[in-house]
Amino acid sequence: MKIVKTIDEVRRQVKEWRTQGLTVGLVPTMGYLHEGHASLIDASHRDNDRTVVSDFVNPMQFGPSEDLESYPRDIERDLQLVEAHGGDIIFAPEPEEMYRKGFSSFVDMTVLTEELCGLSRPVHFRGVCTVVSKLFNIVQPDRAYFGKKDAQQLAVIRHLVDDLNMDIMIIGCPIVREADGLAKSSRNSYLSKSERKAALVLSQAIALGTDMVRKGEKNCSVIIYAMKKHIEAEPIARTDYVKIVDSDTMQQISTIDRPALCAIAVYIGSTRLIDNFFTEDV
C-alpha cells in the first residue's frame, strides 16, 4: 500500500498488474475520506484484483467563490482508511501534474449538466468530466466506483463513458449515512455543533419525499412544496434547489411517470450540502 504522486508511476504499476492478468478498479475521490468512500473501496476490493484510489482536490471543478482553498485535506488519514479497506495505491498528484503548463483541452457536456448542481455551479461539470476522463486514461480501469449521493455526477459519468465508447463499467454505490440520517460528506466537517443539528433537515426532507412517493403521490410540485416547506422551517437553512428530474436526462419533470431522481441542495450557514433519492429505490 503506497502513495504515488506521478502519472508515470501509476501507469507503470497498472501495466505490471496487467501483465499478471489482474483486474483493476478505480475509486476517484477528492480525499478527506469517510465511510462513504470506504464503501466504494470495499466494493472495488470485492470486484477487482487491485484497487487504485485517486486523492485529488480538482481545482477545475471549483468556481471562483467556492471552497477550493479550505476544502479539507488529510493524506495520512486517507492512507490509513484506504489500507484498512483493501486499496492498493493512492494516486495523489499535485495540480501541476494533472494540469501541466499550457493545458488547454477540456471535456464538456450539454443537457445532463444544465440542471441541479450544473445550474448552480456553472463550471463544475466541465471540471468533473475533464478530470475523470484523465483519470480513466491514466489508470484504464475495468470498473470505476462513484457514490449515489452525487447522483447527477454519476449520471453524467455514465453518459460520458457511453458517448466516448470507454470500455469501463461504472458502478454506483448507495448513500452512506450517519446514525441520525445525515448523508456522509467531507463538507460535514465545516459544520458547527448547531449547524450539524440543523443539517438533519436534509435527510428529513428526503424521508418526507420518499414517504410521499411510497404512498402513491406522483405530482412533482406537491412533493417539492412539502419538502421545501420542511427545509424552510429550519431558520439557518437556505434552499438552493429541490427538484425532481428524469433519472437519465436530468431534466425536470412534472409527474413521476418514469424513473426519477429527487435531488436537493441546501446551505446550512455557509456550507452547501446535497442529498437525494431515486424513485425506483422507494
C-alpha positions in Angstrom: 0.0 0.0 0.0 1.6 3.3 -1.1 1.0 6.8 -2.2 2.2 7.7 -5.7 2.4 11.2 -7.0 3.1 10.9 -10.7 1.1 9.7 -13.7 4.1 7.6 -14.9 4.3 5.8 -11.6 0.6 4.8 -11.7 0.9 3.7 -15.3 3.9 1.5 -14.6 2.2 -0.2 -11.7 -1.0 -0.8 -13.6 1.0 -2.2 -16.6 2.7 -4.6 -14.2 -0.7 -5.7 -12.8 -2.0 -6.2 -16.3 1.0 -8.5 -17.3 -0.2 -10.7 -14.3 -3.7 -10.8 -15.7 -5.2 -8.8 -12.8 -8.3 -6.6 -13.0 -8.2 -3.0 -11.7 -10.8 -0.9 -10.0 -10.7 2.9 -9.6 -12.2 4.9 -6.9 -12.0 8.7 -7.8 -12.1 10.9 -4.7 -11.1 14.4 -3.5 -9.7 13.0 -0.3 -10.6 13.6 3.3 -12.1 10.1 3.1 -15.0 8.9 5.2 -17.2 5.8 5.5 -18.9 6.6 2.2 -15.6 6.5 0.4 -14.8 3.3 2.3 -17.9 1.6 0.9 -16.6 2.4 -2.6 -13.2 1.0 -1.8 -14.8 -2.1 -0.3 -16.9 -2.6 -3.5 -13.8 -2.3 -5.7 -11.8 -4.6 -3.5 -14.6 -7.2 -3.7 -14.9 -6.9 -7.5 -11.3 -6.5 -8.7 -7.8 -7.9 -8.0 -6.3 -4.4 -7.4 -7.8 -1.0 -6.5 -6.5 2.5 -7.2 -7.9 5.3 -5.1 -7.3 8.8 -6.6 -7.0 11.5 -3.9 -7.0 14.9 -5.8 -8.8 18.1 -5.0 -9.6 19.1 -8.5 -9.3 22.9 -8.9 -11.1 22.8 -12.3 -14.4 21.9 -10.7 -14.5 24.8 -8.2 -15.9 28.2 -9.1 -14.1 31.4 -8.1 -16.1 31.9 -4.9 -16.2 28.3 -3.8 -14.2 26.4 -1.2 -11.1 25.2 -3.1 -8.6 26.5 -0.6 -10.5 25.5 2.5 -11.5 22.0 1.2 -10.4 19.6 4.0 -7.3 17.5 3.3 -5.5 14.8 5.4 -3.5 12.4 3.3 -2.1 10.4 6.2 -5.7 9.8 7.5 -6.7 8.8 3.9 -3.8 6.4 3.7 -4.9 4.6 6.8 -8.5 4.3 5.6 -7.5 3.1 2.1 -5.2 0.5 3.5 -7.8 -0.7 6.0 -10.3 -1.3 3.2 -8.1 -3.2 0.8 -6.9 -0.4 -1.5 -3.5 -0.9 -3.2 -2.5 2.5 -4.3 -3.4 6.1 -3.6 -2.7 8.4 -6.5 -2.3 11.8 -5.0 -0.9 14.2 -7.7 -0.3 17.9 -7.4 -2.4 20.1 -9.6 0.7 20.7 -11.8 1.0 17.0 -12.5 -2.6 16.8 -13.7 -2.7 20.2 -15.5 0.7 20.9 -16.9 1.8 24.3 -18.2 -0.1 25.2 -21.3 -3.0 22.8 -20.5 -5.9 23.8 -22.8 -8.0 20.7 -23.5 -11.4 20.1 -21.8 -14.2 17.6 -21.8 -17.6 19.2 -21.7 -21.3 18.0 -21.8 -24.7 19.5 -22.5 -28.2 18.6 -21.3 -27.3 16.5 -18.3 -25.1 19.2 -16.8 -27.6 22.1 -17.3 -29.8 21.3 -14.3 -29.4 20.9 -10.5 -25.7 21.4 -9.5 -24.8 22.2 -13.0 -27.2 25.2 -12.9 -25.9 26.3 -9.5 -22.2 25.7 -10.2 -21.7 26.5 -13.9 -18.0 25.3 -14.2 -18.4 22.3 -12.1 -19.2 19.5 -14.5 -16.7 20.7 -17.1 -14.1 20.1 -14.4 -15.6 16.8 -13.4 -15.7 15.5 -16.9 -12.2 16.6 -17.7 -10.5 15.2 -14.6 -12.5 11.9 -14.7 -11.6 11.4 -18.4 -7.9 12.0 -17.5 -8.1 9.5 -14.6 -9.7 6.9 -16.8 -7.0 7.4 -19.4 -4.2 7.2 -16.8 -5.5 4.2 -14.9 -7.6 2.5 -17.6 -9.6 0.6 -15.0 -12.0 -2.3 -15.6 -14.5 -0.7 -13.2 -14.9 2.7 -11.6 -16.9 3.4 -8.4 -19.0 6.5 -7.6 -21.5 7.3 -4.8 -25.1 7.8 -5.4 -25.1 10.9 -3.1 -23.6 12.7 -6.1 -26.4 11.4 -8.3 -26.1 13.9 -11.1 -22.3 13.3 -11.3 -23.0 9.6 -11.6 -25.4 10.1 -14.4 -23.0 12.5 -16.2 -20.1 10.0 -15.9 -22.2 7.1 -17.2 -23.3 9.2 -20.2 -19.7 10.3 -20.7 -18.5 6.7 -20.8 -21.3 5.8 -23.2 -20.8 8.8 -25.5 -17.0 8.3 -25.8 -17.1 4.5 -26.0 -14.9 3.9 -23.0 -14.6 0.3 -22.0 -15.2 0.9 -18.3 -18.0 -0.4 -16.1 -19.4 2.4 -13.9 -20.7 1.2 -10.5 -23.0 3.4 -8.4 -22.9 2.7 -4.7 -25.6 3.5 -2.1 -25.5 6.7 0.1 -23.9 6.0 3.4 -25.5 7.9 6.3 -24.7 8.9 9.9 -26.7 7.1 12.6 -29.1 10.1 12.6 -29.6 10.1 8.8 -27.2 12.9 7.6 -25.5 11.8 4.4 -21.7 11.4 4.8 -19.8 14.2 3.2 -16.3 15.6 3.6 -18.0 19.1 3.9 -19.8 17.9 7.1 -16.5 18.8 8.8 -17.3 22.5 8.2 -20.4 22.4 10.4 -20.5 23.8 13.9 -22.4 21.8 16.5 -25.6 23.8 16.0 -25.2 23.6 12.2 -24.7 19.9 12.4 -28.0 19.6 14.2 -29.8 21.9 11.7 -28.3 19.8 8.8 -30.6 17.0 9.7 -33.3 18.9 7.8 -31.9 17.5 4.5 -32.3 13.8 5.4 -35.7 14.6 7.0 -36.9 16.3 3.8 -35.6 13.3 1.8 -37.5 10.9 4.1 -40.6 13.1 3.7 -40.4 13.0 -0.1 -39.7 9.3 -0.1 -42.7 8.6 2.1 -45.0 10.6 -0.2 -43.8 8.7 -3.3 -44.2 5.4 -1.4 -47.8 6.3 -0.6 -48.5 7.0 -4.3 -48.0 10.7 -4.8 -46.9 11.4 -8.4 -47.4 15.2 -8.7 -43.9 16.6 -8.5 -45.0 20.1 -7.4 -46.8 18.7 -4.5 -43.8 16.7 -3.3 -41.4 19.6 -3.9 -43.7 22.0 -2.0 -43.8 19.8 1.1 -40.1 19.2 1.1 -39.3 22.9 0.7 -41.7 23.8 3.4 -39.9 21.4 5.8 -36.5 22.7 4.9 -37.5 26.4 5.2 -38.8 25.8 8.7 -35.2 25.5 9.8 -34.0 29.1 10.4 -30.4 28.6 9.3 -31.2 26.5 6.2 -31.3 28.2 2.8 -32.6 26.1 -0.1 -30.5 26.1 -3.3 -32.9 23.7 -5.1 -35.4 21.0 -4.6 -36.2 19.3 -7.9 -37.4 16.1 -9.4 -35.8 15.1 -12.7 -35.7 12.3 -15.2 -33.0 9.9 -14.0 -31.4 9.6 -17.4 -31.6 13.1 -18.8 -31.6 15.1 -15.5 -34.3 17.3 -17.0 -37.2 18.4 -14.7 -40.5 16.5 -14.9 -44.0 17.4 -13.6 -45.2 13.9 -13.0 -43.4 10.8 -11.7 -44.3 8.5 -14.7 -40.7 7.2 -15.3 -37.6 6.5 -13.2 -36.9 9.8 -11.5 -34.4 11.5 -9.1 -35.5 13.8 -6.4 -32.4 15.9 -5.5 -31.9 18.7 -3.0 -29.1 21.2 -2.3 -29.3 23.3 0.9 -27.0 25.8 2.5 -26.6 25.3 6.3 -24.9 28.5 7.2 -22.2 28.8 4.5 -21.9 25.1 3.9 -23.7 23.7 0.8 -24.9 20.1 1.3 -26.7 17.7 -1.1 -28.9 14.7 -0.7 -31.3 12.7 -2.9 -33.4 9.7 -3.6 -34.3 7.7 -6.7 -38.0 6.9 -7.1 -37.2 3.4 -8.3 -35.5 2.7 -4.9 -38.6 3.6 -2.9 
